[in-house]
Amino acid sequence: MTAQVVPTGNDPFYSQTTTLDGVPYLLEFSYNQREDCWYLLLSTNDGDAIYGSVKLVCNWPLFAICADPQLPPGQFVVASSTTDLSPPGLQDLVDGGRCQLVYMPAADVADVTTSETALSGTADVTNGSTSVVFSDAQTLSAGTVLVFSEQPGTPYVLATAISNATFGTLTTPYSGTTGNGSVADVPTSGTLLVPNLSQATGGGAAPLALDGLEWLLPGLSVVSSGSEGPVILGCAANIVTSTTLEGDPTYVYSVTLRFRGVVEGKTYTGGVAAGASGLNSGMFYAGGTPASGPGYQLVHNIYSLTIANSTASGGLTQIYYLNYQPAGYTDQTVFQIDFTATIPMSGGAVVTLTANSGGDSQEIANQTDGQGGGVVSIAGITTPTQPYNGQFVLMNVGAVS
């Protein structure tokens, strides 16, 4: 696998044209002084925005939630040259700095998700060192991605090509354990795997802990009978459910989730459509905050999914909303949802489901028109019992890779 290093600098605001998989794209970088971090806006070469601005964080597929067909087919990742995985600061992206922006071409990404080739012999690796000593002579190209059995799930890139040689240099220091965890200059040996991002983005069934989690806001009492508007029920002010994924915190899973339920709509601003598919899939929204100010329905319920990823995978926290409606939405009705979306999350991530009444401890009743019409029952759901007295979302796990 050959990784393409994208040239970067330390001008607080700059743009450049970079060719990725044979197609030129416009990359616009901006530095946020308050956060001490970088944001990237990706556009076509004609200036049509594809996605952004996305925060640059280490060891994370930066555009994983973007579904725009104009997106480059490969993967963007920020690689740190040290064990410091904090987001790159102003000077970290200069030539020779701590971080590099790397693009993995589509052909290589497709190849490594389906294959794993074990090299002959073993490799000596030392914590904090970029040196690798092979027991058998190897011929490998610059940019080859190596994954060591001593630290499964963490890919490393070969800095320079080697030909029938037993010594290689990595672009970033090895951060795994050495020997039995003793001092950093004690080497260790282990089987070498190349290339294998499927191991870096795989990891088995840990995300299945998410299967069957629910947002439930049961109706507690009738607040308004609907004679002059929708039927309104009393409900809990705030229901929070949280779980921690098992698994190696250096693994990044690609998890397909299905969301089914009955919810009222709510406007959020500052985020983007999250690329779901299915019934009312446009209600799945990534980032942003609940809308406030004149013209917005302030007390409509908030349904959110928050994923706080492990620090070992970059520590990125991402929030998604389940009931997005565009600006100006003030209707008093409920929607049936049944959509799927694929979300990256790490082992050790804390996943939190929140159902919040918006501050009034009330919700619109489960009725098709909000004013006494037939209730909504979703076929195939037995928990919670259908039809549900109130609003709910059921989340199930589909594919995990």
Backbone hydrogen bonds, N-H to C=O, Kabsch-Sander energy under -0.5 kcal/mol:
donor,donor_aa,acceptor,acceptor_aa,energy
3,A,1,M,-0.5
4,Q,103,Y,-3.2
5,V,3,A,-0.6
6,V,4,Q,-0.6
6,V,101,L,-3.2
14,Y,29,F,-2.0
16,Q,27,L,-2.1
18,T,16,Q,-0.5
18,T,25,Y,-2.5
20,L,18,T,-0.5
20,L,23,V,-2.9
23,V,20,L,-1.6
25,Y,18,T,-2.3
26,L,43,S,-2.1
27,L,16,Q,-3.1
27,L,25,Y,-0.6
28,E,26,L,-0.5
28,E,41,L,-2.5
29,F,14,Y,-3.0
29,F,27,L,-0.5
30,S,39,Y,-2.3
31,Y,12,P,-2.4
32,N,37,C,-3.2
33,Q,31,Y,-0.8
36,D,32,N,-1.6
37,C,32,N,-1.5
39,Y,30,S,-2.7
40,L,54,V,-2.4
41,L,28,E,-2.6
42,L,40,L,-0.5
42,L,51,Y,-2.7
43,S,26,L,-2.6
44,T,48,D,-2.5
45,N,24,P,-0.7
47,G,44,T,-2.0
49,A,47,G,-0.6
50,I,42,L,-3.0
51,Y,42,L,-1.9
54,V,40,L,-2.8
56,L,38,W,-2.6
57,V,55,K,-0.7
58,C,85,L,-0.6
59,N,78,V,-2.7
60,W,57,V,-0.5
62,L,60,W,-0.9
62,L,76,F,-1.9
64,A,61,P,-1.6
66,C,63,F,-1.5
71,L,68,D,-2.0
75,Q,104,M,-2.0
77,V,102,V,-2.7
78,V,57,V,-0.7
79,A,77,V,-0.6
79,A,100,Q,-2.8
81,S,98,R,-3.6
85,L,83,T,-0.8
92,D,89,G,-1.0
93,L,89,G,-0.5
94,V,91,Q,-0.8
97,G,94,V,-2.9
99,C,92,D,-2.6
100,Q,79,A,-2.3
101,L,6,V,-0.6
102,V,77,V,-3.2
102,V,100,Q,-0.6
103,Y,4,Q,-3.4
104,M,75,Q,-3.3
109,V,105,P,-2.3
110,A,106,A,-2.7
111,D,107,A,-1.9
112,V,108,D,-2.6
113,T,109,V,-1.2
114,T,111,D,-1.3
115,S,111,D,-1.1
117,T,194,V,-1.0
118,A,116,E,-0.5
119,L,117,T,-0.5
119,L,192,L,-1.5
123,A,190,G,-1.9
124,D,133,V,-3.4
125,V,123,A,-0.5
125,V,188,T,-2.1
126,T,131,S,-0.6
128,G,174,Y,-4.0
129,S,126,T,-2.3
132,V,168,G,-2.3
133,V,124,D,-1.8
134,F,132,V,-0.5
134,F,166,T,-2.9
135,S,122,T,-2.6
138,Q,165,A,-3.2
140,L,162,I,-1.7
143,G,158,L,-3.0
144,T,141,S,-1.7
146,L,144,T,-0.5
146,L,156,Y,-3.6
147,V,193,L,-3.1
148,F,154,T,-0.5
149,S,191,T,-2.3
151,Q,148,F,-1.6
154,T,151,Q,-1.5
156,Y,146,L,-2.7
158,L,144,T,-2.7
159,A,169,T,-3.2
160,T,169,T,-0.6
162,I,140,L,-2.5
165,A,138,Q,-2.4
168,G,132,V,-2.5
170,L,130,T,-3.2
171,T,157,V,-2.6
174,Y,129,S,-2.9
181,G,178,T,-2.6
182,S,178,T,-0.9
186,V,183,V,-1.8
188,T,125,V,-1.4
190,G,123,A,-1.1
192,L,121,G,-0.6
193,L,147,V,-2.5
194,V,117,T,-2.6
198,S,112,V,-1.2
199,Q,196,N,-0.6
200,A,196,N,-0.9
201,T,197,L,-2.3
208,L,205,A,-2.1
209,A,206,A,-1.8
210,L,207,P,-2.5
211,D,208,L,-1.4
212,G,395,M,-2.1
213,L,210,L,-2.0
215,W,393,V,-2.9
216,L,214,E,-0.6
217,L,391,Q,-2.7
219,G,389,N,-3.3
220,L,234,G,-3.4
221,S,234,G,-0.7
223,V,221,S,-0.7
223,V,232,I,-3.1
224,S,232,I,-1.8
229,G,226,G,-0.9
231,V,370,G,-2.6
232,I,224,S,-1.7
233,L,363,E,-3.0
234,G,221,S,-2.7
235,C,361,S,-2.1
239,I,355,A,-2.8
241,T,353,L,-2.7
243,T,351,V,-2.3
245,L,349,A,-2.6
251,Y,248,D,-2.0
252,V,200,A,-2.1
253,Y,251,Y,-0.5
253,Y,345,M,-3.6
254,S,201,T,-0.5
255,V,253,Y,-0.7
255,V,343,I,-2.7
256,T,254,S,-0.5
256,T,399,A,-2.9
257,L,255,V,-0.6
257,L,341,A,-3.2
258,R,396,N,-3.0
259,F,339,F,-3.2
260,R,394,L,-2.3
261,G,337,I,-1.9
262,V,392,F,-1.9
263,V,335,F,-2.3
265,G,333,T,-0.6
266,K,323,N,-2.4
268,Y,325,Q,-0.5
269,T,289,T,-2.6
272,V,286,A,-2.4
274,A,284,F,-1.9
277,S,340,T,-2.2
279,L,338,D,-2.0
281,S,278,G,-1.6
283,M,280,N,-1.8
284,F,281,S,-1.8
285,Y,283,M,-0.6
285,Y,321,Y,-2.3
286,A,272,V,-3.3
287,G,319,I,-3.3
288,G,270,G,-0.5
289,T,269,T,-2.5
291,A,267,T,-2.8
296,Y,293,G,-1.4
297,Q,329,Y,-0.9
298,L,296,Y,-1.2
300,H,297,Q,-0.9
302,I,356,N,-3.1
304,S,302,I,-0.5
304,S,354,T,-2.4
305,L,320,Y,-2.9
306,T,352,T,-2.7
307,I,318,Q,-3.1
308,A,306,T,-0.6
308,A,350,V,-2.6
309,N,307,I,-0.9
309,N,316,L,-2.3
313,S,310,S,-1.2
314,G,311,T,-1.4
315,G,310,S,-2.4
318,Q,307,I,-2.4
320,Y,305,L,-2.7
321,Y,285,Y,-2.9
322,L,303,Y,-2.2
324,Y,283,M,-2.6
325,Q,266,K,-1.8
329,Y,326,P,-1.5
333,T,331,D,-0.5
334,V,367,Q,-0.6
335,F,263,V,-3.5
337,I,261,G,-2.4
338,D,279,L,-1.8
339,F,259,F,-1.9
340,T,277,S,-2.7
341,A,257,L,-2.1
343,I,255,V,-2.9
343,I,341,A,-0.5
345,M,253,Y,-2.1
347,G,248,D,-0.8
347,G,251,Y,-1.7
348,G,245,L,-1.0
349,A,346,S,-1.7
350,V,308,A,-2.3
351,V,243,T,-3.1
351,V,349,A,-0.7
352,T,306,T,-2.7
352,T,350,V,-0.5
353,L,241,T,-3.6
354,T,304,S,-2.4
355,A,239,I,-2.7
356,N,302,I,-2.9
356,N,354,T,-0.5
357,S,237,A,-2.5
363,E,233,L,-2.4
365,A,231,V,-2.6
367,Q,365,A,-1.9
368,T,374,G,-3.0
370,G,367,Q,-1.1
377,S,375,V,-0.6
379,A,377,S,-0.6
381,I,378,I,-1.5
382,T,380,G,-0.5
388,Y,376,V,-0.6
390,G,388,Y,-1.7
391,Q,217,L,-1.8
392,F,262,V,-1.7
393,V,215,W,-2.3
394,L,260,R,-3.7
395,M,213,L,-2.7
396,N,258,R,-2.3
398,G,256,T,-4.0
401,S,254,S,-1.8
